[in-house]
């Protein structure tokens, strides 16, 4: 099994040029819907006690997450997993760490219903927003109809589709600007490929397109009973400790790291992953170069955030 895994790593490394694509510069979205979704994203009335919005756990002034180990919901309840970034989430093949939502629409409704997050319900949200004359007018303009569950979710998803971060230095490098990266950053990318990190962190989002087990080579004992991952969805023994591989885009802004929020720096996170996923204990120079490469994945602020 290990031999097959490392053969796949080698193949992935050799095909690396085809495995990563730059972020789109201008996403194709309905601006009116997206701007309505933006208002909803920041509206605390989506929660039962009017205290929590989508933006509470996905801070768009930071890395699209909240930089907490676990997010706080209504009544200061503490979540169970680290909140992933919402930036570039349109590129994920499923949503949530365990992939329980097939798309952004299925994802958007779950925090609203989750008793330790927003603790509300879509009928209650519709009722609240329908009492707001400004929202009534906006929904009539955008959807030519009343405020409904479908319209609310559709607008939020359209806004999230616009939350992409283009033109990171690495994207410019992929497009042909060989001066976009320093020598150290280029060497970090070469190490990223040669060690096989690219076998899981690939595609336009450098992640988000497959499930992978945490502890492929070396089991992670502290997660053995607490974090079961994909198993929670499928109830299949072989899915224990499998998670959606997270995006590495804007990763320098999204600490703490992993589904458990266990690590606060990129270096210690990379070291953990190389140790448990690859069976390698990297030296400081290797960690520094890979960290330098990872920082080139920070893109521009989404254009939709500058629009009213």
Kinemage of the C-alpha trace (Angstrom):
@kinemage 1
@onewidth
@group {chain A} dominant
@subgroup {mainchain}
@vectorlist {calphas} color= white
{ca unk a 1} P 0.000 0.000 0.000
{ca unk a 2} L 2.787 2.415 0.904
{ca unk a 3} L 4.626 1.610 -2.327
{ca unk a 4} L 1.535 2.422 -4.371
{ca unk a 5} L 1.113 5.673 -2.456
{ca unk a 6} L 4.652 6.827 -3.197
{ca unk a 7} L 4.356 5.825 -6.863
{ca unk a 8} L 1.306 8.084 -7.041
{ca unk a 9} L 3.307 10.862 -5.431
{ca unk a 10} L 5.984 10.519 -8.090
{ca unk a 11} L 3.462 10.561 -10.926
{ca unk a 12} L 1.752 13.602 -9.421
{ca unk a 13} L 5.040 15.428 -9.170
{ca unk a 14} L 5.872 14.698 -12.798
{ca unk a 15} L 2.467 15.981 -13.902
{ca unk a 16} L 2.516 19.030 -11.619
{ca unk a 17} L 2.239 21.596 -14.398
{ca unk a 18} L -1.184 20.223 -15.272
{ca unk a 19} L -2.294 19.770 -11.663
{ca unk a 20} L -2.510 23.425 -10.619
{ca unk a 21} L -4.423 26.197 -12.344
{ca unk a 22} L -4.614 29.909 -11.479
{ca unk a 23} L -7.747 31.381 -9.937
{ca unk a 24} L -10.146 33.055 -12.354
{ca unk a 25} L -9.680 36.820 -12.474
{ca unk a 26} L -13.369 37.649 -12.914
{ca unk a 27} L -15.924 35.081 -11.737
{ca unk a 28} L -19.136 34.834 -13.708
{ca unk a 29} L -21.788 35.889 -11.228
{ca unk a 30} L -25.056 37.792 -11.191
{ca unk a 31} L -23.939 40.979 -9.447
{ca unk a 32} L -27.413 41.930 -8.199
{ca unk a 33} L -27.887 38.522 -6.628
{ca unk a 34} L -24.361 38.541 -5.207
{ca unk a 35} L -24.817 41.959 -3.586
{ca unk a 36} L -28.087 40.816 -2.039
{ca unk a 37} L -26.277 37.723 -0.822
{ca unk a 38} L -23.602 39.952 0.649
{ca unk a 39} L -26.202 41.719 2.799
{ca unk a 40} L -27.575 38.382 3.945
{ca unk a 41} L -24.074 37.075 4.696
{ca unk a 42} L -23.591 39.872 7.234
{ca unk a 43} L -27.131 39.770 8.659
{ca unk a 44} L -27.325 38.426 12.221
{ca unk a 45} L -31.063 37.828 11.834
{ca unk a 46} L -30.179 34.509 10.242
{ca unk a 47} L -29.507 33.285 13.793
{ca unk a 48} L -32.091 32.478 16.465
{ca unk a 49} L -31.079 35.285 18.852
{ca unk a 50} L -29.892 37.775 16.206
{ca unk a 51} L -26.286 37.530 17.365
{ca unk a 52} L -24.504 35.450 14.715
{ca unk a 53} L -24.079 35.997 10.977
{ca unk a 54} L -22.221 33.988 8.348
{ca unk a 55} L -19.468 36.598 8.656
{ca unk a 56} L -19.077 35.826 12.367
{ca unk a 57} L -17.260 32.594 11.519
{ca unk a 58} L -16.048 33.657 8.063
{ca unk a 59} L -14.398 37.037 8.552
{ca unk a 60} L -13.951 38.519 5.098
{ca unk a 61} L -11.521 41.144 6.375
{ca unk a 62} L -9.128 38.316 7.273
{ca unk a 63} L -8.692 34.983 5.550
{ca unk a 64} L -12.342 34.076 5.183
{ca unk a 65} L -12.342 32.277 8.538
{ca unk a 66} L -12.321 33.532 12.137
{ca unk a 67} L -8.784 32.571 13.263
{ca unk a 68} L -10.209 30.663 16.245
{ca unk a 69} L -9.569 27.030 16.995
{ca unk a 70} L -13.334 26.554 17.132
{ca unk a 71} L -15.985 29.127 16.270
{ca unk a 72} L -18.543 30.516 18.698
{ca unk a 73} L -22.242 30.115 17.988
{ca unk a 74} L -25.331 31.442 19.737
{ca unk a 75} L -25.113 31.628 23.547
{ca unk a 76} L -21.307 31.366 23.175
{ca unk a 77} L -21.509 27.686 22.328
{ca unk a 78} L -18.243 26.288 20.994
{ca unk a 79} L -18.067 24.445 17.692
{ca unk a 80} L -16.444 21.059 17.190
{ca unk a 81} L -14.210 21.675 14.152
{ca unk a 82} L -12.076 24.514 12.860
{ca unk a 83} L -14.024 26.784 10.497
{ca unk a 84} L -12.628 26.558 6.949
{ca unk a 85} L -12.203 29.613 4.761
{ca unk a 86} L -15.116 30.657 2.568
{ca unk a 87} L -12.731 32.212 0.021
{ca unk a 88} L -12.511 30.170 -3.183
{ca unk a 89} L -14.973 27.658 -1.716
{ca unk a 90} L -16.745 27.466 -5.073
{ca unk a 91} L -13.835 25.300 -6.244
{ca unk a 92} L -14.359 22.638 -3.551
{ca unk a 93} L -15.885 19.393 -4.797
{ca unk a 94} L -17.898 19.108 -1.567
{ca unk a 95} L -18.328 21.337 1.471
{ca unk a 96} L -17.437 20.868 5.172
{ca unk a 97} L -14.493 18.823 6.386
{ca unk a 98} L -16.494 15.593 6.171
{ca unk a 99} L -18.103 16.434 2.832
{ca unk a 100} L -21.657 16.211 4.150
{ca unk a 101} L -22.804 19.014 1.831
{ca unk a 102} L -22.572 18.351 -1.902
{ca unk a 103} L -22.484 22.030 -2.822
{ca unk a 104} L -22.623 25.569 -1.441
{ca unk a 105} L -26.424 25.576 -1.344
{ca unk a 106} L -26.491 22.544 0.929
{ca unk a 107} L -23.715 24.081 2.995
{ca unk a 108} L -25.426 27.447 3.462
{ca unk a 109} L -28.517 26.047 5.144
{ca unk a 110} L -26.779 23.804 7.669
{ca unk a 111} L -25.260 26.455 10.009
{ca unk a 112} L -28.682 28.155 10.154
{ca unk a 113} L -30.239 24.926 11.457
{ca unk a 114} L -27.306 23.821 13.599
{ca unk a 115} L -28.285 24.310 17.283
{ca unk a 116} L -24.749 25.252 18.357
{ca unk a 117} L -24.159 27.642 15.449
{ca unk a 118} L -27.130 29.799 14.446
{ca unk a 119} L -29.839 27.656 16.045
{ca unk a 120} L -32.615 28.933 13.807
{ca unk a 121} L -34.675 27.592 10.895
{ca unk a 122} L -35.367 28.777 7.374
{ca unk a 123} L -39.079 29.476 8.091
{ca unk a 124} L -38.028 31.682 10.993
{ca unk a 125} L -35.429 33.486 8.872
{ca unk a 126} L -37.962 34.069 6.098
{ca unk a 127} L -40.431 35.434 8.651
{ca unk a 128} L -37.885 37.875 10.106
{ca unk a 129} L -36.613 39.171 6.786
{ca unk a 130} L -40.134 39.511 5.386
{ca unk a 131} L -40.808 42.157 8.025
{ca unk a 132} L -38.039 44.331 6.557
{ca unk a 133} L -39.366 46.644 3.829
{ca unk a 134} L -35.887 47.150 2.336
{ca unk a 135} L -35.443 43.418 1.915
{ca unk a 136} L -38.921 43.124 0.439
{ca unk a 137} L -37.965 45.675 -2.200
{ca unk a 138} L -34.578 44.065 -2.914
{ca unk a 139} L -35.994 40.578 -3.378
{ca unk a 140} L -38.700 41.947 -5.634
{ca unk a 141} L -36.054 43.680 -7.758
{ca unk a 142} L -33.693 40.706 -7.932
{ca unk a 143} L -36.112 37.770 -8.050
{ca unk a 144} L -39.367 39.431 -9.124
{ca unk a 145} L -40.958 37.690 -6.198
{ca unk a 146} L -41.226 37.447 -2.404
{ca unk a 147} L -38.612 36.462 0.155
{ca unk a 148} L -38.373 32.678 0.149
{ca unk a 149} L -35.964 30.031 1.384
{ca unk a 150} L -34.833 29.290 -2.155
{ca unk a 151} L -34.182 32.942 -2.930
{ca unk a 152} L -32.249 33.504 0.304
{ca unk a 153} L -29.987 30.509 -0.277
{ca unk a 154} L -29.542 31.333 -3.950
{ca unk a 155} L -28.378 34.870 -3.138
{ca unk a 156} L -25.941 33.718 -0.447
{ca unk a 157} L -24.452 31.115 -2.800
{ca unk a 158} L -24.084 33.678 -5.575
{ca unk a 159} L -22.174 35.939 -3.176
{ca unk a 160} L -19.925 33.060 -2.116
{ca unk a 161} L -19.279 32.249 -5.780
{ca unk a 162} L -17.836 35.759 -6.082
{ca unk a 163} L -15.459 35.297 -3.130
{ca unk a 164} L -12.404 34.356 -5.126
{ca unk a 165} L -8.896 35.719 -4.557
{ca unk a 166} L -7.108 36.057 -7.911
{ca unk a 167} L -3.600 37.079 -8.909
{ca unk a 168} L -1.637 35.612 -6.050
{ca unk a 169} L 2.107 35.753 -6.818
{ca unk a 170} L 1.993 32.024 -7.562
{ca unk a 171} L -0.865 32.568 -10.041
{ca unk a 172} L 1.212 35.181 -11.830
{ca unk a 173} L 4.056 32.658 -11.910
{ca unk a 174} L 1.751 30.037 -13.419
{ca unk a 175} L 0.714 32.539 -16.071
{ca unk a 176} L 4.315 32.963 -17.159
{ca unk a 177} L 5.810 35.687 -14.965
{ca unk a 178} L 8.922 33.916 -13.698
{ca unk a 179} L 9.888 36.983 -11.650
{ca unk a 180} L 6.724 36.719 -9.547
{ca unk a 181} L 8.493 34.334 -7.147
{ca unk a 182} L 11.814 34.671 -5.371
{ca unk a 183} L 14.428 31.932 -5.630
{ca unk a 184} L 13.511 30.687 -2.151
{ca unk a 185} L 9.830 30.522 -3.096
{ca unk a 186} L 10.620 28.619 -6.300
{ca unk a 187} L 12.733 26.161 -4.336
{ca unk a 188} L 9.852 25.779 -1.891
{ca unk a 189} L 7.549 24.882 -4.781
{ca unk a 190} L 10.041 22.317 -6.044
{ca unk a 191} L 10.162 20.759 -2.577
{ca unk a 192} L 6.355 20.858 -2.403
{ca unk a 193} L 6.320 18.768 -5.581
{ca unk a 194} L 9.225 16.464 -4.850
{ca unk a 195} L 7.920 15.452 -1.419
{ca unk a 196} L 4.508 14.734 -2.935
{ca unk a 197} L 2.451 17.438 -1.199
{ca unk a 198} L 1.016 18.186 -4.626
{ca unk a 199} L -0.594 14.737 -4.807
{ca unk a 200} L -3.326 16.009 -2.456
{ca unk a 201} L -3.012 19.781 -2.779
{ca unk a 202} L -3.635 20.316 -6.472
{ca unk a 203} L -6.261 21.742 -8.803
{ca unk a 204} L -7.310 25.369 -8.955
{ca unk a 205} L -7.763 25.494 -5.192
{ca unk a 206} L -4.624 23.494 -4.288
{ca unk a 207} L -6.965 21.229 -2.369
{ca unk a 208} L -10.677 20.770 -1.925
{ca unk a 209} L -11.017 18.113 -4.619
{ca unk a 210} L -10.587 14.813 -2.759
{ca unk a 211} L -10.757 13.147 0.638
{ca unk a 212} L -7.566 12.008 2.356
{ca unk a 213} L -6.821 10.210 5.574
{ca unk a 214} L -5.072 12.125 8.326
{ca unk a 215} L -2.265 9.801 9.348
{ca unk a 216} L -1.586 7.914 6.114
{ca unk a 217} L 1.863 6.733 7.230
{ca unk a 218} L 1.903 7.532 10.930
{ca unk a 219} L -1.422 7.352 12.837
{ca unk a 220} L -2.450 10.410 14.837
{ca unk a 221} L -3.273 8.948 18.217
{ca unk a 222} L -4.779 12.117 19.701
{ca unk a 223} L -7.490 12.087 17.020
{ca unk a 224} L -8.320 8.397 17.344
{ca unk a 225} L -11.612 8.732 19.227
{ca unk a 226} L -12.494 12.419 18.884
{ca unk a 227} L -12.334 13.166 15.151
{ca unk a 228} L -13.764 10.495 12.861
{ca unk a 229} L -14.150 12.606 9.718
{ca unk a 230} L -15.959 11.159 6.714
{ca unk a 231} L -17.077 8.193 8.848
{ca unk a 232} L -19.650 10.468 10.488
{ca unk a 233} L -21.397 10.736 7.119
{ca unk a 234} L -20.996 7.233 5.683
{ca unk a 235} L -20.684 5.104 8.844
{ca unk a 236} L -18.128 3.047 6.917
{ca unk a 237} L -15.123 1.862 8.904
{ca unk a 238} L -12.759 2.553 5.990
{ca unk a 239} L -13.769 6.241 6.041
{ca unk a 240} L -12.499 6.904 9.555
{ca unk a 241} L -10.098 9.872 9.757
{ca unk a 242} L -10.705 10.869 6.132
{ca unk a 243} L -11.318 14.566 5.498
{ca unk a 244} L -11.726 16.842 2.542
{ca unk a 245} L -8.247 18.112 1.746
{ca unk a 246} L -8.336 21.867 2.537
{ca unk a 247} L -7.360 24.581 0.116
{ca unk a 248} L -3.915 26.089 0.599
{ca unk a 249} L -4.903 29.405 -0.943
{ca unk a 250} L -4.487 32.322 1.491
{ca unk a 251} L -3.236 29.757 3.999
{ca unk a 252} L -0.935 32.231 5.744
{ca unk a 253} L -4.092 34.079 6.885
{ca unk a 254} L -6.151 31.125 8.078
{ca unk a 255} L -4.433 29.931 11.260
{ca unk a 256} L -4.974 27.850 13.324
{ca unk a 257} L -4.683 24.831 11.053
{ca unk a 258} L -6.155 21.372 10.443
{ca unk a 259} L -9.720 20.285 11.207
{ca unk a 260} L -8.743 20.304 14.876
{ca unk a 261} L -7.220 23.783 14.837
{ca unk a 262} L -4.242 22.223 16.605
{ca unk a 263} L -1.387 24.235 15.092
{ca unk a 264} L -0.885 27.964 14.990
{ca unk a 265} L 2.019 28.304 12.546
{ca unk a 266} L 2.596 27.112 9.009
{ca unk a 267} L 5.956 25.566 9.869
{ca unk a 268} L 4.629 23.302 12.590
{ca unk a 269} L 1.640 22.364 10.429
{ca unk a 270} L 3.853 21.447 7.464
{ca unk a 271} L 6.106 19.478 9.801
{ca unk a 272} L 3.122 17.589 11.223
{ca unk a 273} L 1.766 16.773 7.766
{ca unk a 274} L 5.103 15.612 6.370
{ca unk a 275} L 5.660 13.458 9.421
{ca unk a 276} L 2.231 11.793 9.508
{ca unk a 277} L 1.354 11.788 5.808
{ca unk a 278} L 4.768 11.095 4.290
{ca unk a 279} L 6.828 9.614 7.100
{ca unk a 280} L 9.398 12.413 6.785
{ca unk a 281} L 10.834 14.660 9.477
{ca unk a 282} L 11.830 17.845 7.594
{ca unk a 283} L 14.710 20.097 8.597
{ca unk a 284} L 14.331 23.823 9.266
{ca unk a 285} L 15.602 24.856 5.827
{ca unk a 286} L 13.014 22.674 4.103
{ca unk a 287} L 10.241 24.034 6.302
{ca unk a 288} L 11.299 27.631 5.649
{ca unk a 289} L 11.309 27.168 1.884
{ca unk a 290} L 7.934 25.428 1.793
{ca unk a 291} L 6.500 28.109 4.068
{ca unk a 292} L 7.836 30.790 1.704
{ca unk a 293} L 6.086 29.054 -1.202
{ca unk a 294} L 2.810 28.753 0.704
{ca unk a 295} L 2.806 32.490 1.350
{ca unk a 296} L 2.792 33.104 -2.420
{ca unk a 297} L -0.728 31.661 -2.495
{ca unk a 298} L -2.267 34.781 -0.939
{ca unk a 299} L -4.424 36.425 -3.569
{ca unk a 300} L -6.171 39.743 -4.005
{ca unk a 301} L -9.225 40.736 -2.024
{ca unk a 302} L -12.452 39.667 -3.820
{ca unk a 303} L -13.823 42.500 -5.959
{ca unk a 304} L -17.358 41.980 -4.652
{ca unk a 305} L -16.224 43.198 -1.211
{ca unk a 306} L -15.508 46.631 -2.647
{ca unk a 307} L -18.977 46.931 -4.163
{ca unk a 308} L -22.209 48.184 -2.581
